[in-house]
Amino acid sequence: MDNQPPKRVFYTPELGAAICNHLIEGKSLRQIEKMPGMPAARSVFRWLEQDESFRMRYRIAHEIREHMLVDEIKELADGERIPWPTEHSIQKAWIKRVKLMINVRLWLHEKQTPKKYIL
């Protein structure tokens, strides 16, 4: 039944590593909690409060993700991620889409790392 409360998932170092790997891959905590065997976000936050080792790994995963995001922005801007369309009629739409993708990633990067880039 869909109305049943979620099964409680207990922290293990392996589960913590899996969560961190998904974060590095760019998945959000909301996406991760929907995956089979993964805990609810509130459990992850509780573990972050309680476990120093997990908190450090989680922080490192976010730092790695920030670097990956910058790389992704560069790849999008350089045209490495999405090939340039050959049809002239769709080139404007392609440019708009890539600009949007870059702007969203820049916004995310700015929100995730505000302290690093304040002048």
Backbone hydrogen bonds in HBPLUS format (Angstrom, degrees):
<---DONOR---> <-ACCEPTOR-->    atom                        ^
c    i                          cat <-CA-CA->   ^        H-A-AA   ^      H-
h    n   atom  resd res      DA  || num        DHA   H-A  angle D-A-AA Bond
n    s   type  num  typ     dist DA aas  dist angle  dist       angle   num
A0016-GLY N   A0012-THR O   2.93 MM   4  6.22 161.6  1.96 157.7 163.3     1
A0017-ALA N   A0013-PRO O   2.90 MM   4  6.11 152.9  1.98 142.3 149.5     2
A0018-ALA N   A0014-GLU O   2.95 MM   4  6.22 152.5  2.03 143.8 151.3     3
A0019-ILE N   A0015-LEU O   2.96 MM   4  6.23 159.3  2.01 151.5 156.5     4
A0020-CYS N   A0016-GLY O   3.00 MM   4  6.24 164.2  2.02 149.5 153.7     5
A0021-ASN N   A0017-ALA O   2.87 MM   4  6.10 153.9  1.94 147.6 155.0     6
A0022-HIS N   A0018-ALA O   3.01 MM   4  6.27 156.8  2.06 148.6 154.3     7
A0023-LEU N   A0019-ILE O   2.98 MM   4  6.30 151.6  2.07 148.2 156.6     8
A0024-ILE N   A0020-CYS O   2.95 MM   4  6.23 158.7  2.00 150.3 155.4     9
A0025-GLU N   A0021-ASN O   3.03 MM   4  6.29 149.2  2.12 143.7 152.0    10
A0027-LYS N   A0022-HIS O   3.03 MM   5  5.54 154.1  2.10 160.5 152.3    11
A0026-GLY N   A0023-LEU O   2.91 MM   3  5.16 155.1  1.98 106.8 114.8    12
A0031-GLN N   A0028-SER O   3.08 MM   3  5.13 118.9  2.47  94.7 109.4    13
A0032-ILE N   A0028-SER O   2.92 MM   4  6.25 159.0  1.97 151.3 157.6    14
A0033-GLU N   A0029-LEU O   2.94 MM   4  6.11 160.8  1.98 149.9 153.8    15
A0034-LYS N   A0031-GLN O   3.23 MM   3  5.44 142.7  2.38 101.3 111.5    16
A0035-MET N   A0032-ILE O   2.96 MM   3  5.33 159.7  2.01 114.1 120.8    17
A0038-MET N   A0035-MET O   3.15 MM   3  5.60 161.9  2.19 135.5 135.8    18
A0043-SER N   A0040-ALA O   2.97 MM   3  5.37 132.0  2.21 107.6 120.1    19
A0044-VAL N   A0040-ALA O   3.27 MM   4  6.73 154.3  2.34 148.4 155.5    20
A0044-VAL N   A0041-ALA O   3.01 MM   3  5.04 112.0  2.49  96.3 112.6    21
A0045-PHE N   A0041-ALA O   2.92 MM   4  6.29 159.8  1.97 158.0 163.3    22
A0046-ARG N   A0042-ARG O   3.02 MM   4  6.19 148.9  2.12 136.9 145.5    23
A0047-TRP N   A0043-SER O   2.86 MM   4  6.16 157.5  1.91 151.5 157.6    24
A0048-LEU N   A0044-VAL O   2.88 MM   4  6.17 149.9  1.97 148.1 156.9    25
A0049-GLU N   A0045-PHE O   3.14 MM   4  6.42 146.9  2.26 141.3 148.9    26
A0050-GLN N   A0046-ARG O   3.06 MM   4  6.32 145.6  2.18 144.5 154.4    27
A0051-ASP N   A0047-TRP O   2.81 MM   4  5.66 153.7  1.88 158.8 161.0    28
A0055-ARG N   A0051-ASP O   2.93 MM   4  6.15 158.7  1.98 151.2 158.2    29
A0056-MET N   A0052-GLU O   2.96 MM   4  6.21 152.8  2.04 147.6 153.8    30
A0057-ARG N   A0053-SER O   3.03 MM   4  6.32 162.0  2.07 149.0 153.9    31
A0058-TYR N   A0054-PHE O   2.80 MM   4  5.92 158.0  1.85 154.1 160.4    32
A0059-ARG N   A0055-ARG O   2.99 MM   4  6.15 156.0  2.05 142.2 148.5    33
A0060-ILE N   A0056-MET O   2.95 MM   4  6.19 161.2  1.99 150.0 155.0    34
A0061-ALA N   A0057-ARG O   2.87 MM   4  6.06 153.7  1.94 144.0 151.7    35
A0062-HIS N   A0058-TYR O   3.03 MM   4  6.34 151.8  2.11 145.8 152.7    36
A0063-GLU N   A0059-ARG O   3.00 MM   4  6.34 149.7  2.10 145.7 154.4    37
A0064-ILE N   A0060-ILE O   2.88 MM   4  6.17 160.0  1.92 155.0 159.9    38
A0065-ARG N   A0061-ALA O   2.90 MM   4  6.08 156.9  1.95 144.5 151.6    39
A0066-GLU N   A0062-HIS O   2.95 MM   4  6.18 146.6  2.06 141.9 150.2    40
A0067-HIS N   A0063-GLU O   3.21 MM   4  6.58 155.3  2.27 146.0 151.1    41
A0068-MET N   A0064-ILE O   2.93 MM   4  6.27 154.3  2.00 150.3 158.4    42
A0069-LEU N   A0065-ARG O   2.84 MM   4  6.06 149.5  1.93 147.5 155.8    43
A0070-VAL N   A0066-GLU O   3.07 MM   4  6.39 154.2  2.14 147.6 153.5    44
A0071-ASP N   A0067-HIS O   3.03 MM   4  6.32 159.2  2.08 146.9 152.6    45
A0072-GLU N   A0068-MET O   2.86 MM   4  6.11 152.3  1.93 146.0 154.1    46
A0073-ILE N   A0069-LEU O   2.93 MM   4  6.21 153.7  2.00 148.0 154.7    47
A0074-LYS N   A0070-VAL O   3.05 MM   4  6.34 161.3  2.09 150.8 155.2    48
A0075-GLU N   A0071-ASP O   2.91 MM   4  6.19 159.7  1.95 150.5 156.3    49
A0076-LEU N   A0072-GLU O   2.91 MM   4  6.14 156.4  1.97 149.3 155.4    50
A0077-ALA N   A0073-ILE O   2.91 MM   4  6.13 164.5  1.94 152.6 157.0    51
A0078-ASP N   A0074-LYS O   2.85 MM   4  5.99 149.1  1.94 148.4 157.0    52
A0080-GLU N   A0075-GLU O   2.81 MM   5  4.95 146.3  1.92 156.2 156.4    53
A0079-GLY N   A0076-LEU O   3.14 MM   3  5.12 154.2  2.21  99.7 107.6    54
A0090-ILE N   A0087-GLU O   3.24 MM   3  5.83 151.3  2.32 113.5 120.4    55
A0091-GLN N   A0088-HIS O   3.25 MM   3  5.27 156.4  2.31 103.4 110.4    56
A0094-TRP N   A0090-ILE O   2.95 MM   4  6.13 152.4  2.02 147.5 155.8    57
A0095-ILE N   A0091-GLN O   2.92 MM   4  6.16 159.6  1.96 150.2 154.8    58
A0096-LYS N   A0092-LYS O   3.00 MM   4  6.25 161.8  2.03 149.9 154.7    59
A0097-ARG N   A0093-ALA O   2.95 MM   4  6.15 158.3  2.00 146.6 152.5    60
A0098-VAL N   A0094-TRP O   2.92 MM   4  6.16 165.9  1.94 156.2 159.5    61
A0099-LYS N   A0095-ILE O   2.91 MM   4  6.06 161.1  1.95 150.2 155.9    62
A0100-LEU N   A0096-LYS O   2.95 MM   4  6.17 158.1  2.00 146.9 152.8    63
A0101-MET N   A0097-ARG O   2.89 MM   4  6.17 160.2  1.93 151.0 156.6    64
A0102-ILE N   A0098-VAL O   2.88 MM   4  6.11 161.1  1.92 152.8 157.5    65
A0103-ASN N   A0099-LYS O   2.81 MM   4  6.01 166.2  1.83 153.4 157.6    66
A0104-VAL N   A0100-LEU O   2.90 MM   4  6.06 161.0  1.94 154.1 158.5    67
A0105-ARG N   A0101-MET O   3.12 MM   4  6.28 160.6  2.16 143.7 149.1    68
A0106-LEU N   A0102-ILE O   2.80 MM   4  6.05 156.7  1.85 154.7 162.0    69
A0107-TRP N   A0103-ASN O   2.91 MM   4  6.05 159.1  1.95 146.0 151.7    70
A0108-LEU N   A0104-VAL O   2.91 MM   4  6.16 162.7  1.94 149.9 154.6    71
A0109-HIS N   A0105-ARG O   2.85 MM   4  6.01 161.6  1.88 147.5 153.0    72
A0110-GLU N   A0106-LEU O   2.84 MM   4  6.05 158.8  1.89 149.4 155.2    73
A0111-LYS N   A0107-TRP O   2.93 MM   4  6.18 157.5  1.98 151.4 157.3    74
A0112-GLN N   A0108-LEU O   2.86 MM   4  6.02 148.2  1.97 149.6 158.6    75
A0113-THR N   A0109-HIS O   3.00 MM   4  6.02 137.4  2.18 145.1 154.6    76
